[in-house]
Amino acid sequence: MTASPPRDTIPASSLTGLTYLVVGGSSGIGRALSRRLGARGARVVATGRDAERLGRLEPMEGVEFRVLADAAEFDAVDTLVRDLASEEDGRLAGVVNCAGSILLRPAHLTSVSDLEETLRQNLVTAFSVVRAAGRHLDDGGSTVLFSTAAVRMGLAAHEAVAAAKGGVEGLVRSAAATYAPRRLRFNAVAPGLVDTPLAARIVGNEAGRKASLSLHALGRLGSPEDPAAMAEFLLDPAHDWITGQVIGVDGGLGSVRSRGG
């Protein structure tokens, strides 16, 4: 029997002719994902809220940036997805929601406005993307959302974001059931702590970084490439028998405790 070649020698299939929308694709995980998809020949439309900032970003192969002021606005997201789905320049094969926020505050110190904003940035944006995908995607399209390992593993001061992302996980499973007859797939990636601008205030000092590292059995924080690679996998039409799943890419945070942890 011939042994399988090493993983890094197996070429990825081309995504030429396919279009992907990455909401929140201008930084962090979204930017890493956009770059990965573009490098495989896909046309990628990546959104951000700040037109001036988008104009300063370094160009990436196959990626165009568009302004989407508020990913929680149903009509704005619906219009963008509808327009992309109707274009002849590549089939709209997938939509991703990378928009989100992190609020670290215990429940008794969380205001109504804190909670509403956390739900808006994490759960409402996800629902907005699912709604638009359900209205306009066809022919086996894939939608990927982002949760967090904090849903599975109780972490102090994560009440608001865990509640919001817990809603995202329920949304994924329900949407997967609803749209399966149309061969639309819905999955989520649940990262641990990823070293992005969003997490800078958590790991931006030595004490915070050390405490965060101790929670991850593999002994390092995630890079944006880690969850981006899983999202890329779930978007690839070659993996079209996966739906309704929440996949942890978390350095063991959600399920493993090492001896040194």
C-alpha positions as CSV (number, residue, x, y, z in Angstrom):
1,M,0.0,0.0,0.0
2,T,1.3,3.4,-0.9
3,A,1.6,5.8,2.0
4,S,-0.3,9.1,1.8
5,P,1.9,12.1,1.1
6,P,2.6,14.4,3.9
7,R,-0.2,16.9,4.6
8,D,1.7,19.9,3.4
9,T,2.4,18.4,0.0
10,I,-1.2,17.8,-0.9
11,P,-2.2,20.8,-3.1
12,A,-5.5,22.5,-2.3
13,S,-8.1,22.5,-5.0
14,S,-8.7,25.8,-6.9
15,L,-11.6,28.0,-5.9
16,T,-11.5,29.8,-9.3
17,G,-15.0,30.8,-10.4
18,L,-16.4,31.1,-6.9
19,T,-17.2,34.2,-4.9
20,Y,-17.1,34.5,-1.1
21,L,-18.3,37.3,1.1
22,V,-16.4,37.8,4.3
23,V,-18.2,40.2,6.7
24,G,-15.7,41.8,9.0
25,G,-12.9,40.8,6.6
26,S,-10.6,43.8,7.1
27,S,-8.6,42.6,10.1
28,G,-7.8,39.7,12.3
29,I,-9.3,36.3,11.4
30,G,-11.4,37.8,8.6
31,R,-8.4,39.3,6.9
32,A,-6.5,36.0,7.2
33,L,-9.4,34.1,5.7
34,S,-9.8,36.5,2.9
35,R,-6.2,36.2,2.0
36,R,-6.4,32.4,2.1
37,L,-9.4,32.2,-0.2
38,G,-8.0,34.8,-2.6
39,A,-4.8,32.8,-2.9
40,R,-6.8,29.8,-4.1
41,G,-8.3,31.7,-6.9
42,A,-11.6,32.8,-5.4
43,R,-13.1,36.2,-5.7
44,V,-13.4,37.6,-2.2
45,V,-15.5,40.6,-1.1
46,A,-14.4,41.6,2.4
47,T,-16.2,44.2,4.3
48,G,-15.2,46.8,6.9
49,R,-16.9,49.7,8.6
50,D,-14.3,52.4,8.0
51,A,-13.8,53.5,4.4
52,E,-10.6,55.5,5.2
53,R,-9.1,52.5,6.9
54,L,-10.0,50.1,4.1
55,G,-8.3,52.5,1.6
56,R,-5.1,52.1,3.5
57,L,-5.0,48.3,3.6
58,E,-2.4,46.5,1.6
59,P,-3.9,44.8,-1.4
60,M,-4.4,41.1,-1.4
61,E,-4.8,38.8,-4.4
62,G,-8.4,38.3,-5.4
63,V,-9.7,40.4,-2.5
64,E,-11.8,43.6,-2.9
65,F,-12.9,45.7,0.1
66,R,-16.3,47.2,0.5
67,V,-17.8,49.4,3.2
68,L,-20.5,47.8,5.4
69,A,-21.2,50.3,8.1
70,D,-23.3,47.9,10.3
71,A,-23.4,44.2,9.9
72,A,-26.4,44.0,12.2
73,E,-28.5,46.0,9.8
74,F,-30.6,43.4,8.0
75,D,-31.4,45.4,4.9
76,A,-27.7,46.4,4.3
77,V,-26.5,42.8,4.6
78,D,-29.4,41.5,2.5
79,T,-28.7,44.0,-0.3
80,L,-25.0,43.1,-0.4
81,V,-25.6,39.3,-0.5
82,R,-28.4,39.7,-3.0
83,D,-26.2,41.8,-5.3
84,L,-23.3,39.4,-5.1
85,A,-25.6,36.4,-5.8
86,S,-27.0,38.1,-8.9
87,E,-23.6,39.0,-10.4
88,E,-22.3,36.9,-13.3
89,D,-18.7,37.3,-12.1
90,G,-18.5,34.0,-10.2
91,R,-21.1,32.1,-8.2
92,L,-21.6,33.2,-4.6
93,A,-20.5,30.1,-2.9
94,G,-20.3,31.2,0.7
95,V,-20.8,33.9,3.3
96,V,-18.8,34.3,6.6
97,N,-19.5,36.5,9.6
98,C,-16.3,37.6,11.3
99,A,-17.9,40.6,12.9
100,G,-17.9,40.5,16.7
101,S,-16.7,41.9,20.0
102,I,-15.3,40.7,23.4
103,L,-16.8,42.1,26.6
104,L,-15.1,40.8,29.8
105,R,-17.2,41.9,32.7
106,P,-19.2,39.9,35.3
107,A,-22.9,40.0,35.0
108,H,-23.5,42.2,38.0
109,L,-21.3,44.9,36.4
110,T,-22.8,44.6,33.0
111,S,-25.3,47.3,32.0
112,V,-28.3,46.9,29.8
113,S,-26.5,48.8,27.0
114,D,-23.4,46.6,27.5
115,L,-25.4,43.5,27.0
116,E,-27.4,44.9,24.1
117,E,-24.3,46.0,22.2
118,T,-22.6,42.6,22.8
119,L,-25.7,40.8,21.5
120,R,-25.9,43.2,18.5
121,Q,-22.3,42.8,17.5
122,N,-22.1,39.0,17.9
123,L,-25.6,37.4,17.7
124,V,-27.5,40.0,15.6
125,T,-24.8,40.2,13.0
126,A,-24.7,36.4,12.8
127,F,-28.5,36.3,12.4
128,S,-28.3,39.0,9.7
129,V,-25.8,37.0,7.7
130,V,-27.9,33.7,8.1
131,R,-31.0,35.5,7.1
132,A,-29.4,36.9,3.9
133,A,-27.8,33.6,3.0
134,G,-31.2,31.8,3.4
135,R,-32.8,34.3,1.1
136,H,-30.1,34.4,-1.6
137,L,-27.7,31.5,-1.6
138,D,-28.3,28.5,-3.6
139,D,-26.6,25.5,-5.3
140,G,-25.0,24.1,-2.1
141,G,-23.7,27.4,-0.6
142,S,-21.9,27.5,2.8
143,T,-22.2,29.9,5.7
144,V,-19.7,30.0,8.5
145,L,-20.1,31.9,11.8
146,F,-17.8,32.3,14.7
147,S,-18.5,31.3,18.3
148,T,-16.0,31.0,21.2
149,A,-14.6,28.3,23.4
150,A,-16.1,30.2,26.3
151,V,-19.5,28.8,25.4
152,R,-18.3,25.3,26.2
153,M,-15.9,26.1,28.9
154,G,-17.2,28.4,31.6
155,L,-14.8,31.3,32.0
156,A,-15.1,34.1,34.5
157,A,-16.4,37.5,33.4
158,H,-17.5,36.1,30.0
159,E,-21.3,36.1,30.7
160,A,-22.4,38.5,28.0
161,V,-20.2,37.2,25.2
162,A,-20.9,33.6,26.1
163,A,-24.6,34.2,26.0
164,A,-24.3,35.9,22.6
165,K,-22.1,33.2,21.1
166,G,-24.3,30.5,22.7
167,G,-27.1,31.9,20.6
168,V,-24.8,31.7,17.5
169,E,-24.3,28.0,18.1
170,G,-28.1,27.4,18.4
171,L,-28.6,29.5,15.3
172,V,-26.1,27.3,13.3
173,R,-27.9,24.1,14.2
174,S,-31.4,25.4,13.5
175,A,-30.4,27.0,10.2
176,A,-28.6,23.8,9.1
177,A,-31.8,21.9,9.6
178,T,-34.0,24.5,7.9
179,Y,-32.0,24.9,4.8
180,A,-30.6,21.3,4.3
181,P,-33.3,20.5,1.6
182,R,-31.7,23.3,-0.4
183,R,-28.2,21.9,0.3
184,L,-27.2,25.1,2.2
185,R,-24.7,24.4,4.9
186,F,-24.3,26.2,8.2
187,N,-21.3,25.7,10.6
188,A,-19.4,27.6,13.2
189,V,-15.8,27.8,14.3
190,A,-15.2,28.2,18.1
191,P,-11.7,29.6,18.7
192,G,-9.8,30.0,21.9
193,L,-8.0,33.3,22.5
194,V,-6.6,34.5,19.2
195,D,-3.8,37.1,19.1
196,T,-5.7,39.8,17.1
197,P,-6.3,43.5,17.6
198,L,-9.7,42.5,19.3
199,A,-7.8,40.6,22.0
200,A,-5.0,43.2,22.5
201,R,-6.4,44.5,25.7
202,I,-6.5,41.0,27.2
203,V,-3.0,39.9,26.1
204,G,-1.4,43.3,25.8
205,N,0.5,43.0,29.1
206,E,2.7,40.3,30.5
207,A,0.3,39.2,33.3
208,G,-2.6,39.0,30.9
209,R,-0.7,37.0,28.3
210,K,0.7,34.6,30.9
211,A,-2.7,33.9,32.4
212,S,-4.2,33.4,28.9
213,L,-1.4,31.0,27.9
214,S,-2.0,28.9,31.0
215,L,-5.6,28.2,29.8
216,H,-4.5,26.6,26.5
217,A,-3.1,23.1,26.8
218,L,-1.0,23.5,23.7
219,G,0.9,26.4,25.4
220,R,0.3,29.2,22.9
221,L,-2.4,31.6,21.8
222,G,-4.0,31.1,18.5
223,S,-2.9,33.0,15.4
224,P,-5.5,34.4,13.0
225,E,-4.5,31.6,10.6
226,D,-5.7,28.9,13.0
227,P,-9.4,29.6,12.9
228,A,-9.2,31.0,9.4
229,A,-7.9,27.6,8.1
230,M,-10.9,25.8,9.6
231,A,-13.3,28.4,8.1
232,E,-11.6,28.0,4.7
233,F,-12.1,24.2,5.0
234,L,-15.8,24.6,5.8
235,L,-16.3,26.9,2.9
236,D,-14.7,24.6,0.3
237,P,-17.3,22.8,-1.8
238,A,-15.1,19.7,-1.5
239,H,-16.3,19.4,2.1
240,D,-20.0,19.6,1.4
241,W,-21.1,16.8,3.8
242,I,-20.5,18.9,6.9
243,T,-23.3,21.0,8.4
244,G,-24.8,21.9,11.7
245,Q,-21.3,21.7,13.4
246,V,-19.5,23.9,15.9
247,I,-15.8,23.0,15.6
248,G,-13.4,24.0,18.3
249,V,-10.0,25.5,17.2
250,D,-8.9,26.5,20.6
251,G,-5.5,24.9,21.6
252,G,-7.5,22.6,23.9
253,L,-9.1,25.4,25.9
254,G,-12.6,23.9,25.6
255,S,-11.9,20.3,26.4
256,V,-8.3,19.6,27.6
257,R,-6.4,20.3,30.8
258,S,-2.7,19.5,30.6
259,R,-0.5,18.7,33.6
260,G,1.0,22.1,33.5
261,G,-2.3,23.9,33.2
